[in-house]
Amino acid sequence: MKTLTCSDAGFDCAAVIKGDTEDEIMSKAGEHAMKEHNIKAEDMTPELTQKIRGLIRSS
Ligand SMILES: [Zn+2]
């Protein structure tokens, strides 16, 4: 199981995104960010994607 804590990405948000793979987390995180934080697809730069990938924790 892998998890991504939204607040680690700098948002004031208690959401924890869970998934079996990094790709699953990234896809869920993208949806969450667009819905809850008004992030647009074009805001998801390679740098931001890279940064968020680095915040994923394995447990
Ligand atoms: Zn969030």
N, CA, C, O and the ligand as a Tripos MOL2 file, in Angstrom:
@<TRIPOS>MOLECULE
protein
  237   235    60     0     0
PROTEIN
NO_CHARGES

@<TRIPOS>ATOM
      1 N           0.8480   -1.2050    0.0000 N.3       1 MET1
      2 CA          0.0000    0.0000    0.0000 C.3       1 MET1
      3 C           0.8750    1.2430    0.0000 C.2       1 MET1
      4 O           1.8350    1.3390    0.7650 O.2       1 MET1
      5 N           0.5390    2.1870   -0.8570 N.am      2 LYS2
      6 CA          1.2480    3.4630   -0.8870 C.3       2 LYS2
      7 C           0.2750    4.5730   -0.5100 C.2       2 LYS2
      8 O          -0.9170    4.4970   -0.8060 O.2       2 LYS2
      9 N           0.7990    5.6040    0.1450 N.am      3 THR3
     10 CA         -0.0590    6.7090    0.5490 C.3       3 THR3
     11 C           0.6040    8.0440    0.2250 C.2       3 THR3
     12 O           1.8270    8.1780    0.1910 O.2       3 THR3
     13 N          -0.2600    9.0110   -0.0070 N.am      4 LEU4
     14 CA          0.1950   10.3850   -0.2090 C.3       4 LEU4
     15 C          -0.6790   11.2810    0.6640 C.2       4 LEU4
     16 O          -1.9020   11.3040    0.5280 O.2       4 LEU4
     17 N          -0.0330   12.0100    1.5530 N.am      5 THR5
     18 CA         -0.7630   12.9260    2.4330 C.3       5 THR5
     19 C          -0.8030   14.2850    1.7580 C.2       5 THR5
     20 O           0.2340   14.8700    1.4450 O.2       5 THR5
     21 N          -2.0160   14.7790    1.5380 N.am      6 CYS6
     22 CA         -2.1800   16.0100    0.7680 C.3       6 CYS6
     23 C          -1.4470   17.1910    1.4130 C.2       6 CYS6
     24 O          -0.8850   18.0350    0.7140 O.2       6 CYS6
     25 N          -1.4570   17.2460    2.7420 N.am      7 SER7
     26 CA         -0.8090   18.3840    3.4100 C.3       7 SER7
     27 C           0.7020   18.3990    3.1350 C.2       7 SER7
     28 O           1.3220   19.4610    3.1790 O.2       7 SER7
     29 N           1.3040   17.2260    2.8510 N.am      8 ASP8
     30 CA          2.7330   17.1820    2.5150 C.3       8 ASP8
     31 C           3.0220   17.9520    1.2270 C.2       8 ASP8
     32 O           4.1330   18.4370    1.0150 O.2       8 ASP8
     33 N           2.0090   18.0540    0.3740 N.am      9 ALA9
     34 CA          2.1780   18.7740   -0.8900 C.3       9 ALA9
     35 C           1.9630   20.2790   -0.7130 C.2       9 ALA9
     36 O           2.0550   21.0490   -1.6700 O.2       9 ALA9
     37 N           1.6750   20.6840    0.5320 N.am     10 GLY10
     38 CA          1.5660   22.1130    0.8090 C.3      10 GLY10
     39 C           0.1390   22.6240    0.8960 C.2      10 GLY10
     40 O          -0.0920   23.8250    1.0350 O.2      10 GLY10
     41 N          -0.8280   21.6980    0.8130 N.am     11 PHE11
     42 CA         -2.2260   22.1220    0.9180 C.3      11 PHE11
     43 C          -2.6920   22.0060    2.3600 C.2      11 PHE11
     44 O          -2.2320   21.1430    3.1080 O.2      11 PHE11
     45 N          -3.6120   22.8860    2.7400 N.am     12 ASP12
     46 CA         -4.2170   22.8130    4.0620 C.3      12 ASP12
     47 C          -5.3750   21.8270    3.9560 C.2      12 ASP12
     48 O          -6.5340   22.2230    3.8260 O.2      12 ASP12
     49 N          -5.0510   20.5530    4.0120 N.am     13 CYS13
     50 CA         -6.0180   19.5160    3.6510 C.3      13 CYS13
     51 C          -5.6290   18.2320    4.3630 C.2      13 CYS13
     52 O          -4.4520   17.8760    4.4080 O.2      13 CYS13
     53 N          -6.6150   17.5360    4.9200 N.am     14 ALA14
     54 CA         -6.3300   16.3340    5.6900 C.3      14 ALA14
     55 C          -6.4380   15.0600    4.8620 C.2      14 ALA14
     56 O          -6.2990   13.9590    5.3950 O.2      14 ALA14
     57 N          -6.6820   15.2020    3.5730 N.am     15 ALA15
     58 CA         -6.9050   14.0140    2.7430 C.3      15 ALA15
     59 C          -5.6490   13.1600    2.6420 C.2      15 ALA15
     60 O          -4.5360   13.6730    2.5260 O.2      15 ALA15
     61 N          -5.8500   11.8520    2.6890 N.am     16 VAL16
     62 CA         -4.7650   10.8960    2.4520 C.3      16 VAL16
     63 C          -5.1880   10.0460    1.2630 C.2      16 VAL16
     64 O          -6.2380    9.4020    1.2840 O.2      16 VAL16
     65 N          -4.3690   10.0530    0.2420 N.am     17 ILE17
     66 CA         -4.6860    9.3100   -0.9730 C.3      17 ILE17
     67 C          -3.9450    7.9750   -0.9200 C.2      17 ILE17
     68 O          -2.7380    7.9280   -0.6830 O.2      17 ILE17
     69 N          -4.6810    6.9080   -1.1400 N.am     18 LYS18
     70 CA         -4.0950    5.5630   -1.0310 C.3      18 LYS18
     71 C          -4.1800    4.8420   -2.3680 C.2      18 LYS18
     72 O          -5.1020    5.0560   -3.1550 O.2      18 LYS18
     73 N          -3.1980    3.9850   -2.6020 N.am     19 GLY19
     74 CA         -3.2310    3.1910   -3.8190 C.3      19 GLY19
     75 C          -2.1880    2.0950   -3.7580 C.2      19 GLY19
     76 O          -1.3520    2.0580   -2.8560 O.2      19 GLY19
     77 N          -2.2500    1.1980   -4.7390 N.am     20 ASP20
     78 CA         -1.3010    0.0900   -4.7700 C.3      20 ASP20
     79 C          -0.0330    0.4440   -5.5310 C.2      20 ASP20
     80 O           1.0220   -0.1470   -5.2970 O.2      20 ASP20
     81 N          -0.1330    1.4020   -6.4350 N.am     21 THR21
     82 CA          1.0320    1.7810   -7.2320 C.3      21 THR21
     83 C           1.1600    3.3010   -7.2520 C.2      21 THR21
     84 O           0.2050    4.0260   -6.9710 O.2      21 THR21
     85 N           2.3570    3.7620   -7.5890 N.am     22 GLU22
     86 CA          2.5730    5.2050   -7.7070 C.3      22 GLU22
     87 C           1.6520    5.8090   -8.7540 C.2      22 GLU22
     88 O           1.1230    6.9040   -8.5650 O.2      22 GLU22
     89 N           1.4580    5.0920   -9.8640 N.am     23 ASP23
     90 CA          0.6190    5.6270  -10.9310 C.3      23 ASP23
     91 C          -0.8240    5.7900  -10.4720 C.2      23 ASP23
     92 O          -1.5010    6.7530  -10.8340 O.2      23 ASP23
     93 N          -1.2860    4.8290   -9.6670 N.am     24 GLU24
     94 CA         -2.6530    4.9170   -9.1490 C.3      24 GLU24
     95 C          -2.7690    6.1460   -8.2430 C.2      24 GLU24
     96 O          -3.7380    6.9000   -8.3330 O.2      24 GLU24
     97 N          -1.7890    6.3390   -7.3810 N.am     25 ILE25
     98 CA         -1.7780    7.5060   -6.4900 C.3      25 ILE25
     99 C          -1.7720    8.7900   -7.3200 C.2      25 ILE25
    100 O          -2.5380    9.7120   -7.0400 O.2      25 ILE25
    101 N          -0.9210    8.8540   -8.3300 N.am     26 MET26
    102 CA         -0.8100   10.0750   -9.1160 C.3      26 MET26
    103 C          -2.1180   10.3900   -9.8260 C.2      26 MET26
    104 O          -2.5080   11.5530   -9.9290 O.2      26 MET26
    105 N          -2.7930    9.3610  -10.3140 N.am     27 SER27
    106 CA         -4.0460    9.6170  -11.0030 C.3      27 SER27
    107 C          -5.1240   10.0780  -10.0230 C.2      27 SER27
    108 O          -5.8960   10.9860  -10.3270 O.2      27 SER27
    109 N          -5.1730    9.4440   -8.8390 N.am     28 LYS28
    110 CA         -6.1430    9.8760   -7.8110 C.3      28 LYS28
    111 C          -5.7940   11.2700   -7.2810 C.2      28 LYS28
    112 O          -6.6800   12.0870   -7.0340 O.2      28 LYS28
    113 N          -4.4990   11.5300   -7.1110 N.am     29 ALA29
    114 CA         -4.0710   12.8290   -6.5950 C.3      29 ALA29
    115 C          -4.4380   13.9310   -7.5860 C.2      29 ALA29
    116 O          -4.8490   15.0220   -7.1900 O.2      29 ALA29
    117 N          -4.2860   13.6400   -8.8650 N.am     30 GLY30
    118 CA         -4.6440   14.6150   -9.8900 C.3      30 GLY30
    119 C          -6.1220   14.9610   -9.8270 C.2      30 GLY30
    120 O          -6.5030   16.1310   -9.8780 O.2      30 GLY30
    121 N          -6.9520   13.9220   -9.7150 N.am     31 GLU31
    122 CA         -8.3990   14.1450   -9.6100 C.3      31 GLU31
    123 C          -8.7360   14.9480   -8.3600 C.2      31 GLU31
    124 O          -9.5240   15.8920   -8.4010 O.2      31 GLU31
    125 N          -8.1200   14.5510   -7.2430 N.am     32 HIS32
    126 CA         -8.3670   15.2300   -5.9710 C.3      32 HIS32
    127 C          -7.9570   16.7080   -6.0560 C.2      32 HIS32
    128 O          -8.7010   17.5930   -5.6320 O.2      32 HIS32
    129 N          -6.7840   16.9540   -6.6010 N.am     33 ALA33
    130 CA         -6.2810   18.3300   -6.6740 C.3      33 ALA33
    131 C          -7.1750   19.1900   -7.5540 C.2      33 ALA33
    132 O          -7.4250   20.3540   -7.2440 O.2      33 ALA33
    133 N          -7.6560   18.6120   -8.6530 N.am     34 MET34
    134 CA         -8.5140   19.3800   -9.5660 C.3      34 MET34
    135 C          -9.8610   19.6860   -8.9160 C.2      34 MET34
    136 O         -10.4000   20.7820   -9.0690 O.2      34 MET34
    137 N         -10.4030   18.6900   -8.1790 N.am     35 LYS35
    138 CA        -11.7260   18.8420   -7.5910 C.3      35 LYS35
    139 C         -11.6940   19.7080   -6.3400 C.2      35 LYS35
    140 O         -12.5350   20.5890   -6.1590 O.2      35 LYS35
    141 N         -10.7040   19.4460   -5.4690 N.am     36 GLU36
    142 CA        -10.6920   20.0850   -4.1480 C.3      36 GLU36
    143 C          -9.8400   21.3450   -4.0910 C.2      36 GLU36
    144 O         -10.0700   22.2070   -3.2440 O.2      36 GLU36
    145 N          -8.8700   21.4620   -4.9710 N.am     37 HIS37
    146 CA         -7.9200   22.5650   -4.8430 C.3      37 HIS37
    147 C          -7.8450   23.4350   -6.0960 C.2      37 HIS37
    148 O          -6.9480   24.2670   -6.2350 O.2      37 HIS37
    149 N          -8.7950   23.2320   -6.9990 N.am     38 ASN38
    150 CA         -8.8520   24.0430   -8.2150 C.3      38 ASN38
    151 C          -7.5450   24.0560   -9.0070 C.2      38 ASN38
    152 O          -7.1910   25.0500   -9.6410 O.2      38 ASN38
    153 N          -6.8440   22.9340   -8.9530 N.am     39 ILE39
    154 CA         -5.6380   22.7840   -9.7770 C.3      39 ILE39
    155 C          -6.1020   22.3610  -11.1740 C.2      39 ILE39
    156 O          -6.9330   21.4630  -11.3150 O.2      39 ILE39
    157 N          -5.5670   23.0040  -12.1810 N.am     40 LYS40
    158 CA         -5.9400   22.6460  -13.5510 C.3      40 LYS40
    159 C          -4.8910   21.7090  -14.1400 C.2      40 LYS40
    160 O          -3.7510   21.6460  -13.6810 O.2      40 LYS40
    161 N          -5.3150   20.9860  -15.1680 N.am     41 ALA41
    162 CA         -4.4020   20.0180  -15.7880 C.3      41 ALA41
    163 C          -3.1030   20.7000  -16.1970 C.2      41 ALA41
    164 O          -2.0270   20.1140  -16.0790 O.2      41 ALA41
    165 N          -3.2040   21.9440  -16.6800 N.am     42 GLU42
    166 CA         -1.9890   22.6230  -17.1460 C.3      42 GLU42
    167 C          -1.0990   23.0950  -15.9870 C.2      42 GLU42
    168 O           0.0570   23.4630  -16.1950 O.2      42 GLU42
    169 N          -1.6560   23.0800  -14.7540 N.am     43 ASP43
    170 CA         -0.8180   23.4130  -13.5880 C.3      43 ASP43
    171 C           0.0590   22.2340  -13.1720 C.2      43 ASP43
    172 O           1.0350   22.4030  -12.4410 O.2      43 ASP43
    173 N          -0.2960   21.0390  -13.6430 N.am     44 MET44
    174 CA          0.4480   19.8430  -13.2690 C.3      44 MET44
    175 C           1.7020   19.7280  -14.1490 C.2      44 MET44
    176 O           1.7590   18.9260  -15.0810 O.2      44 MET44
    177 N           2.6770   20.5370  -13.8290 N.am     45 THR45
    178 CA          3.9190   20.5430  -14.5930 C.3      45 THR45
    179 C           4.7410   19.2980  -14.2570 C.2      45 THR45
    180 O           4.5000   18.6560  -13.2350 O.2      45 THR45
    181 N           5.6980   18.9580  -15.1010 N.am     46 PRO46
    182 CA          6.5810   17.8190  -14.7730 C.3      46 PRO46
    183 C           7.2760   18.0140  -13.4340 C.2      46 PRO46
    184 O           7.4870   17.0520  -12.6960 O.2      46 PRO46
    185 N           7.6390   19.2750  -13.1120 N.am     47 GLU47
    186 CA          8.3080   19.5430  -11.8440 C.3      47 GLU47
    187 C           7.3840   19.2210  -10.6760 C.2      47 GLU47
    188 O           7.7970   18.5920   -9.7020 O.2      47 GLU47
    189 N           6.1350   19.6580  -10.7810 N.am     48 LEU48
    190 CA          5.1720   19.4180   -9.7080 C.3      48 LEU48
    191 C           4.8850   17.9220   -9.5810 C.2      48 LEU48
    192 O           4.8090   17.3820   -8.4770 O.2      48 LEU48
    193 N           4.7270   17.2680  -10.7200 N.am     49 THR49
    194 CA          4.4800   15.8300  -10.7170 C.3      49 THR49
    195 C           5.6230   15.1000  -10.0350 C.2      49 THR49
    196 O           5.4090   14.1950   -9.2280 O.2      49 THR49
    197 N           6.8400   15.5090  -10.3730 N.am     50 GLN50
    198 CA          8.0380   14.9140   -9.7920 C.3      50 GLN50
    199 C           8.0570   15.1130   -8.2770 C.2      50 GLN50
    200 O           8.3610   14.1950   -7.5160 O.2      50 GLN50
    201 N           7.7230   16.3380   -7.8600 N.am     51 LYS51
    202 CA          7.7350   16.6770   -6.4460 C.3      51 LYS51
    203 C           6.7270   15.8130   -5.6860 C.2      51 LYS51
    204 O           7.0210   15.2890   -4.6120 O.2      51 LYS51
    205 N           5.5350   15.6800   -6.2690 N.am     52 ILE52
    206 CA          4.4840   14.9160   -5.5900 C.3      52 ILE52
    207 C           4.8510   13.4270   -5.5350 C.2      52 ILE52
    208 O           4.6100   12.7580   -4.5310 O.2      52 ILE52
    209 N           5.4280   12.9280   -6.6080 N.am     53 ARG53
    210 CA          5.8810   11.5290   -6.5980 C.3      53 ARG53
    211 C           6.8420   11.2590   -5.4380 C.2      53 ARG53
    212 O           6.8250   10.1920   -4.8230 O.2      53 ARG53
    213 N           7.6850   12.2660   -5.1590 N.am     54 GLY54
    214 CA          8.6640   12.1220   -4.0830 C.3      54 GLY54
    215 C           8.0400   12.1040   -2.6980 C.2      54 GLY54
    216 O           8.6950   11.7300   -1.7250 O.2      54 GLY54
    217 N           6.7600   12.5110   -2.6010 N.am     55 LEU55
    218 CA          6.0780   12.5680   -1.3030 C.3      55 LEU55
    219 C           5.3150   11.2790   -1.0050 C.2      55 LEU55
    220 O           4.7960   11.1020    0.0960 O.2      55 LEU55
    221 N           5.2500   10.3860   -1.9820 N.am     56 ILE56
    222 CA          4.5170    9.1370   -1.7890 C.3      56 ILE56
    223 C           5.2810    8.2340   -0.8220 C.2      56 ILE56
    224 O           6.4860    8.0250   -0.9640 O.2      56 ILE56
    225 N           4.5650    7.7110    0.1510 N.am     57 ARG57
    226 CA          5.1860    6.8260    1.1460 C.3      57 ARG57
    227 C           4.6890    5.4030    0.9420 C.2      57 ARG57
    228 O           3.5200    5.1690    0.6330 O.2      57 ARG57
    229 N           5.5860    4.4810    1.1180 N.am     58 SER58
    230 CA          5.2080    3.0640    1.0520 C.3      58 SER58
    231 C           5.0240    2.5520    2.4600 C.2      58 SER58
    232 O           5.7810    2.8970    3.3670 O.2      58 SER58
    233 N           4.0010    1.7170    2.6370 N.am     59 SER59
    234 CA          3.8200    1.1210    3.9630 C.3      59 SER59
    235 C           3.4740   -0.3480    3.8150 C.2      59 SER59
    236 O           3.2790   -1.0400    4.8140 O.2      59 SER59
    237 ZN         -6.2550   17.8620   -0.6800 Zn       60 ZN60
@<TRIPOS>BOND
     1     1     2 1
     2     2     3 1
     3     3     4 2
     4     3     5 am
     5     5     6 1
     6     6     7 1
     7     7     8 2
     8     7     9 am
     9     9    10 1
    10    10    11 1
    11    11    12 2
    12    11    13 am
    13    13    14 1
    14    14    15 1
    15    15    16 2
    16    15    17 am
    17    17    18 1
    18    18    19 1
    19    19    20 2
    20    19    21 am
    21    21    22 1
    22    22    23 1
    23    23    24 2
    24    23    25 am
    25    25    26 1
    26    26    27 1
    27    27    28 2
    28    27    29 am
    29    29    30 1
    30    30    31 1
    31    31    32 2
    32    31    33 am
    33    33    34 1
    34    34    35 1
    35    35    36 2
    36    35    37 am
    37    37    38 1
    38    38    39 1
    39    39    40 2
    40    39    41 am
    41    41    42 1
    42    42    43 1
    43    43    44 2
    44    43    45 am
    45    45    46 1
    46    46    47 1
    47    47    48 2
    48    47    49 am
    49    49    50 1
    50    50    51 1
    51    51    52 2
    52    51    53 am
    53    53    54 1
    54    54    55 1
    55    55    56 2
    56    55    57 am
    57    57    58 1
    58    58    59 1
    59    59    60 2
    60    59    61 am
    61    61    62 1
    62    62    63 1
    63    63    64 2
    64    63    65 am
    65    65    66 1
    66    66    67 1
    67    67    68 2
    68    67    69 am
    69    69    70 1
    70    70    71 1
    71    71    72 2
    72    71    73 am
    73    73    74 1
    74    74    75 1
    75    75    76 2
    76    75    77 am
    77    77    78 1
    78    78    79 1
    79    79    80 2
    80    79    81 am
    81    81    82 1
    82    82    83 1
    83    83    84 2
    84    83    85 am
    85    85    86 1
    86    86    87 1
    87    87    88 2
    88    87    89 am
    89    89    90 1
    90    90    91 1
    91    91    92 2
    92    91    93 am
    93    93    94 1
    94    94    95 1
    95    95    96 2
    96    95    97 am
    97    97    98 1
    98    98    99 1
    99    99   100 2
   100    99   101 am
   101   101   102 1
   102   102   103 1
   103   103   104 2
   104   103   105 am
   105   105   106 1
   106   106   107 1
   107   107   108 2
   108   107   109 am
   109   109   110 1
   110   110   111 1
   111   111   112 2
   112   111   113 am
   113   113   114 1
   114   114   115 1
   115   115   116 2
   116   115   117 am
   117   117   118 1
   118   118   119 1
   119   119   120 2
   120   119   121 am
   121   121   122 1
   122   122   123 1
   123   123   124 2
   124   123   125 am
   125   125   126 1
   126   126   127 1
   127   127   128 2
   128   127   129 am
   129   129   130 1
   130   130   131 1
   131   131   132 2
   132   131   133 am
   133   133   134 1
   134   134   135 1
   135   135   136 2
   136   135   137 am
   137   137   138 1
   138   138   139 1
   139   139   140 2
   140   139   141 am
   141   141   142 1
   142   142   143 1
   143   143   144 2
   144   143   145 am
   145   145   146 1
   146   146   147 1
   147   147   148 2
   148   147   149 am
   149   149   150 1
   150   150   151 1
   151   151   152 2
   152   151   153 am
   153   153   154 1
   154   154   155 1
   155   155   156 2
   156   155   157 am
   157   157   158 1
   158   158   159 1
   159   159   160 2
   160   159   161 am
   161   161   162 1
   162   162   163 1
   163   163   164 2
   164   163   165 am
   165   165   166 1
   166   166   167 1
   167   167   168 2
   168   167   169 am
   169   169   170 1
   170   170   171 1
   171   171   172 2
   172   171   173 am
   173   173   174 1
   174   174   175 1
   175   175   176 2
   176   175   177 am
   177   177   178 1
   178   178   179 1
   179   179   180 2
   180   179   181 am
   181   181   182 1
   182   182   183 1
   183   183   184 2
   184   183   185 am
   185   185   186 1
   186   186   187 1
   187   187   188 2
   188   187   189 am
   189   189   190 1
   190   190   191 1
   191   191   192 2
   192   191   193 am
   193   193   194 1
   194   194   195 1
   195   195   196 2
   196   195   197 am
   197   197   198 1
   198   198   199 1
   199   199   200 2
   200   199   201 am
   201   201   202 1
   202   202   203 1
   203   203   204 2
   204   203   205 am
   205   205   206 1
   206   206   207 1
   207   207   208 2
   208   207   209 am
   209   209   210 1
   210   210   211 1
   211   211   212 2
   212   211   213 am
   213   213   214 1
   214   214   215 1
   215   215   216 2
   216   215   217 am
   217   217   218 1
   218   218   219 1
   219   219   220 2
   220   219   221 am
   221   221   222 1
   222   222   223 1
   223   223   224 2
   224   223   225 am
   225   225   226 1
   226   226   227 1
   227   227   228 2
   228   227   229 am
   229   229   230 1
   230   230   231 1
   231   231   232 2
   232   231   233 am
   233   233   234 1
   234   234   235 1
   235   235   236 2
@<TRIPOS>SUBSTRUCTURE
     1 MET1         2 RESIDUE 1 A MET
     2 LYS2         6 RESIDUE 1 A LYS
     3 THR3        10 RESIDUE 1 A THR
     4 LEU4        14 RESIDUE 1 A LEU
     5 THR5        18 RESIDUE 1 A THR
     6 CYS6        22 RESIDUE 1 A CYS
     7 SER7        26 RESIDUE 1 A SER
     8 ASP8        30 RESIDUE 1 A ASP
     9 ALA9        34 RESIDUE 1 A ALA
    10 GLY10       38 RESIDUE 1 A GLY
    11 PHE11       42 RESIDUE 1 A PHE
    12 ASP12       46 RESIDUE 1 A ASP
    13 CYS13       50 RESIDUE 1 A CYS
    14 ALA14       54 RESIDUE 1 A ALA
    15 ALA15       58 RESIDUE 1 A ALA
    16 VAL16       62 RESIDUE 1 A VAL
    17 ILE17       66 RESIDUE 1 A ILE
    18 LYS18       70 RESIDUE 1 A LYS
    19 GLY19       74 RESIDUE 1 A GLY
    20 ASP20       78 RESIDUE 1 A ASP
    21 THR21       82 RESIDUE 1 A THR
    22 GLU22       86 RESIDUE 1 A GLU
    23 ASP23       90 RESIDUE 1 A ASP
    24 GLU24       94 RESIDUE 1 A GLU
    25 ILE25       98 RESIDUE 1 A ILE
    26 MET26      102 RESIDUE 1 A MET
    27 SER27      106 RESIDUE 1 A SER
    28 LYS28      110 RESIDUE 1 A LYS
    29 ALA29      114 RESIDUE 1 A ALA
    30 GLY30      118 RESIDUE 1 A GLY
    31 GLU31      122 RESIDUE 1 A GLU
    32 HIS32      126 RESIDUE 1 A HIS
    33 ALA33      130 RESIDUE 1 A ALA
    34 MET34      134 RESIDUE 1 A MET
    35 LYS35      138 RESIDUE 1 A LYS
    36 GLU36      142 RESIDUE 1 A GLU
    37 HIS37      146 RESIDUE 1 A HIS
    38 ASN38      150 RESIDUE 1 A ASN
    39 ILE39      154 RESIDUE 1 A ILE
    40 LYS40      158 RESIDUE 1 A LYS
    41 ALA41      162 RESIDUE 1 A ALA
    42 GLU42      166 RESIDUE 1 A GLU
    43 ASP43      170 RESIDUE 1 A ASP
    44 MET44      174 RESIDUE 1 A MET
    45 THR45      178 RESIDUE 1 A THR
    46 PRO46      182 RESIDUE 1 A PRO
    47 GLU47      186 RESIDUE 1 A GLU
    48 LEU48      190 RESIDUE 1 A LEU
    49 THR49      194 RESIDUE 1 A THR
    50 GLN50      198 RESIDUE 1 A GLN
    51 LYS51      202 RESIDUE 1 A LYS
    52 ILE52      206 RESIDUE 1 A ILE
    53 ARG53      210 RESIDUE 1 A ARG
    54 GLY54      214 RESIDUE 1 A GLY
    55 LEU55      218 RESIDUE 1 A LEU
    56 ILE56      222 RESIDUE 1 A ILE
    57 ARG57      226 RESIDUE 1 A ARG
    58 SER58      230 RESIDUE 1 A SER
    59 SER59      234 RESIDUE 1 A SER
    60 ZN60       237 GROUP 0 **** ****
